[in-house]
């Protein structure tokens, strides 16, 4: 059964001393919004240091430091948390550099929010070179179901894992668990699922207040409370997975990669880690672009690393809802069409089976989405479908709609 831990001592983050309360609340509310918007998708210090692009700032004193100082400091930790903006190539390259910098000094274990812990067996296969291709790995982990973001973003980290045979663990839980908690509370999960999440420390009062302020205007008091419970359980689950990795590999530094919203302010995952094990040496690196509203300050983590934005292109979505491919079947079944999107305009119908994209067979959902995502808005693709036993070729013009961001595949 899930347990409830007392808050870690001290209750507040000491790095926040001297930062006005109202400013702290504003910063937390702003930084919580991105993380909580991701959660909504499941249901459907002194002031900041001045920095230049590429600078690494030690947030406690605002001093710029070279990379070797960052790496040497992180190598002394038990667990290092490195944030990310999920769709930014620059952030993932920086994560790879952090891993390499620590690896030059100590063994490393990598934990990624990208994967649920249940994928660890397949992640071992990637580390060991068991998959014949990148595409084979993506199929094996069912990438677009568990994460959906362009896998090319994560290639630098995953290639480093495989090259150096680093232990790789998933730290996430299935997204429908978090959605269920947000809708109906923790009690809706099975005992096994609650055990997987583990003990949940009550959120810091400032964290709770910031989350509450950012959500209470989007659905009322009860909805805000449910979201806070789901967010806290989510942080606790990832903290638990990182702590298990640390206990299995006590001589290594466990590097946890997760969205910035799970890390900033010393709340989220860092708070849950310290609640579970007193004296744990945790370091946090916040990656950010200078275009963000408020750069990280002394209360946000140990280091801030500024970089120019390098966002992934917006993915092509043709507007189809698809089902799973059954054993012995070919082609991905279409279970719904979104009117006005490329598939509907080209004549794709519910009940069609999608056989290939540009001549490449699409025998799994992952292979279909991967083939579609190779394209860019403004082009076109050739889609072969089977309808009533007959093969039909359709040309889809990839003209983007304003509302296509949240559409199905």
N, C-alpha and C positions, 0 to 999 in steps of 0.2 A: 504494500500500500504506500501511497505517497505520504511523506512526512512534512512537517512544517518546522523550519529552523528559526531560531531567534535571529534578529538582524546582526550582522557582523559588527564588532566594535573596532573603531568608533563608528557610530551610526552615520556620521557625515563623512564626506571625502575631505581629508585634511588639506589637500591641495587647493580646495575652494576657499580656505580662510582668507579673509580680506576682500573677497569678491562680493559686491552688494547683492543682497537676496533677490531683489527684483531683476537685476541683470542675469543672475543665474537662472531664474525661472524662465526669462525670455529665451536664453540660449538653449535650455533644455527643451522647451516647447518647440522651438524651431527645428532642433536636431532630431527630435522624436518623430516629427511629422513624416519624414521619408520612410522610416522604418514602419510606422503604423499604416502608411498608405500601402506598403507591401502586404501588411497583415490584412488590410481591407480587401485587397485583391484575392486573398485566400477565400474570403466570403464572396466573393464575386470578384585669488588669482588676480591677478592684475589683468588689464585688458589684453587682447590678443597681440602676440608679437608681430612686428612688421616683417614681411618676408618677400624674397624674390623667388621666381620660378626656379625650382630645383634645390632650394635651400632646405636643410634639415634644421629644425628649431627644437632645442631642449625646452619644453614648455614650462618647466618649473621656474627657470630664470630668464627665459626669452633669448638665450644665447644661440647663435648659429654654430653648428658643429659639423665636422667632416663625416663622411660615411663610416670611416673606420672607427670613430668614436661611438656612433650609433651601434654598429655591429658588435663592438667589444662590450658595450653595456648590455645589449640584448642577450649576449651569450652567457651572461651571469644569471639569467632568469630560469625559473622552472617552466613557465608558460609565457609565450609572447603572442599578443593579439595584434594583428595587422588588419586595419579596416580597408574598406573598398567602396567605391561607387561601382555597382555591379557591371555597368555597361561601358566602363572606361578602360581602354587598353593600357593607358599609362599606369593606372593603379595596379594592374596585374603584373606588368613588367617590374614595378617596384617591389611587389610581394616576392617575386622570383629573386630579386637582388638581395632582399632581406634574408631569405632562406639560404642563398649562397654565402652571404657574409657570415651568418652564424655557423654554417656547415664548415667553414674554414677553421673554426675554433672548437666546435663541439658537435656530437651527433645531433641529428634533427629528426623529429617526427612531424608530419604535416597533417593538420586537421582542417577540413573544408566544410563550410556551411552548405556548399553546393550539393553535397550528398547526404542522404540519411544514413545513420549508422548501420542499418540493415544491408547496405551495399558493401560492407567491408570485405567480404569474400571476393567480390569482383574487383575491388580496388587493389587487393593483393595480387590479383591476376595482371592488372595493369603494371604494377611495380615489377612483377617478375617477367614481363614481356610475353605473357600468354596469348595476347590478342594479336592477330596477324596484321591489323590495320587500325588506324584511328577510327574509321567508320565502324569497324567491328566492336571497338570499345564503346562507342556512343550507343550502338544498338544494345549491347549487353547491359548497360546501366539504364537504358530507356531514358536517355538524356532529356528529351523534350517533354516528357511527363514529369520528371522530378524537378527540372530547373527552368527549361524553355529559353534561357538567354543564350546568345551565340556562343557555342563551345570554343570557338577560336580565341575568345578572350582569356580562357583558362589554359590554353595550350602551353604558354611558357612555364607555368608552375607544374603542370602535369608532365611535361617533358623532363624537367629537372628531377622530379620524383623518380621517373623511370631510369634516367641516365645514372643516377646515384643510388638506385635501389632503396629509396627512403620509405620507411613505413608511412602509409597513407590511410587515414581514417575519415569516415563521414561523421559529422557532429550534429547534423540536423535530425529532425523527425519528419514523418510524412506530413505534408501540408494540411491534409484533411483533419489531422488531430488538432492542429491549432485553430482551424476554422470551427471545429466542433466545440472547443473550449469557449471560443468567443461567442458562439450562439447559445450554448446550453450549460456552460460551466464544466469544471474538471470532472464532476461526477458522471458525465456522459461517457468518459473513457473507460475501457476495461481495466481490471486490476493490473494486467500485464503492461498495458500502455502507461498507466500511472507509475508503475515501477520503473519503466524505461526513462520517464522524465525525472524521477527521483525527487529528493527534498527540494522544496521551493522556498527560498528565503523571502519574507515580505519585502516589497520594493522600498527603497529609501523614500521617506516622506516627500522629499523634493522631487524625486523622479515620478512618484505617484501623482503629485500635484501638477507637474508639467504635462504628463500624459493626459490627466483628467481635463486640464484646460484646453488641450489641443483636440480633444474628442467630444467633450460634452456638448459642444455646439453642433455636432454632426450626428445626433441621434438620441440625446437625452442622457440623464444620469445613469440609468441602468446599462445602456449600451456602452458608455464610457467605462463603467466598472468591469463589464465583460471583456472589453478589449484589453484593459490593464491586466486582468488575470491571465488572458491568453499570452500577452507579450511577456509577462514575468515567467510563465511556465516555459515558453519558448527559449528565453535566455537561460533558464535553469537546465533545460535538456541539453543545450549545447555546452554549458559549463561542465555538466556531468560527463559528457563524452570526452572532453579535453582532460578532465581530471583522471579518468580511467586510462587514457593514453599515457599520462604522466606516471601513473603508478605501474603501468606495464613496462615503461622505458625510463626508469628513474635517472639514468645517466645522460639522457638526451634533453634537449630543449624542444618542447612541443610548440609548434608555431600554428596558431589558429587563425584562419582567414574567414572574415565575416563582414557583413555590411557595417558601415560606420555607426549606424543607429543602434547597433547592439553593444557598442563599446564606449561611446563618448561620455564624458563626465565621470568616469569610474563606475557608472551604473551598468545595468544590463548584465552581460556576461562577467565582467570583472567583479561586480558586486556578488553575484552568485558563487563565483569561484572562492572568494575570500570567506564567504559564509560557510562553505563546506570544509575548508581546510585552513586553519589558522597558520600564519607564517609563510604561506605560499608566496613565492616571488613571482609577481605578475608584472609584465611591462606591456604598454599599449602604444601603438604607432598609428596616428591618424593621418591618412592620405587625403589631400584636398587640393582643389584648384583655387587660384586667387580670385576667381570670379564669384565664389560662394559668398553669401550674405555676411557671414561672420567667420573669419578664420578661427581655428581652435585656440583656446587660451589655456591658462595654467591649470584649470580644473578638468580639462578634457582628456588628458592622457599624459604619457611621458615624453613623446616626441610628435611633432607635426612635420610632414614632408609635403612641400608644395610642388605642384607640377602643372604643366599646361594640359588642358583637357584634350583627350584623344578618344572621343566617343565612337562606339560602334555604329554603323549605319542602321537606320530604322529597319527592322525586319519586314520582309514581304509577307503579307497574309492575304490569302486568296478568298477567304470567307467561307470555309467549309467546316462543319463539325463531323468528325470521323470516329469510327468505332475501332475495336481491336480486330486483328486478323486471326481467324480461327485456324486450327490445325488442318492442313491440307487445302486451305483456301489460298487464292492468289488475289492480289489487289486489296487496297484499303477501302472498307465500306464507307459511303457517305451517309451520314445520319441526319444532316441538316444543312441548309444553305442560307447564307445571309444576303438578302436582296441588296442590289446595288454594288456588290463587290465583284472582283474579277471573275470568280467562278460562276456566279449567277449571270453575269453579262455574257459569258461565253456559252452558256447553256448547260452547265453541269446540273444534274438533278439528284434529289434525294433518292437513294437506292442504287445509284451508280457505284461501280467499284473502280478505284483509281489504280491503273496498272503500271503506268510509267510517267516520268517527267523527262522530256527531251530524250526519249529512248532508253533511259536508265530505269530498270524495274524498281517498283516501290512495293516491296513485299512486307514491310513493317511500317508502323506509324512513324518511327524515328527516321527511316530512310526517306519517306515521303516529305516530312518537314525539312529534313536536311537538304533535299533536292530543291525544294521551293526556296529555302533561305539562301541558296547560292545566287539567286537573282536579286536585282535591285529594282526599285520603283522606276518606272519610265520605260522598262523593256517589255519583253513578252516571254512566254514559255509555252511549250507544246505538251499537252496533257492527253494521254491515252486512257480512255475509260471503257468499261464493259457495261452495256445496257441491254437487258433482255437477251443475253447471250451473244450480242454483237459488239465488236470492238469499234470504237469511234475516236477519231482524233479531233481535239479541240484546241484552238489557239487562244490563250488568255493574254489580254493586254493588261499590263500591270500599271493601271492608272489609279493612283492613291486617292482614297476618300479621306475626308477630315476625321471621320470617326473610326478609322481602321485600326488605330492603336490597340484598342481593347477587343478587337474582333477575334473569332476563332482562327484556326490555321488557314 
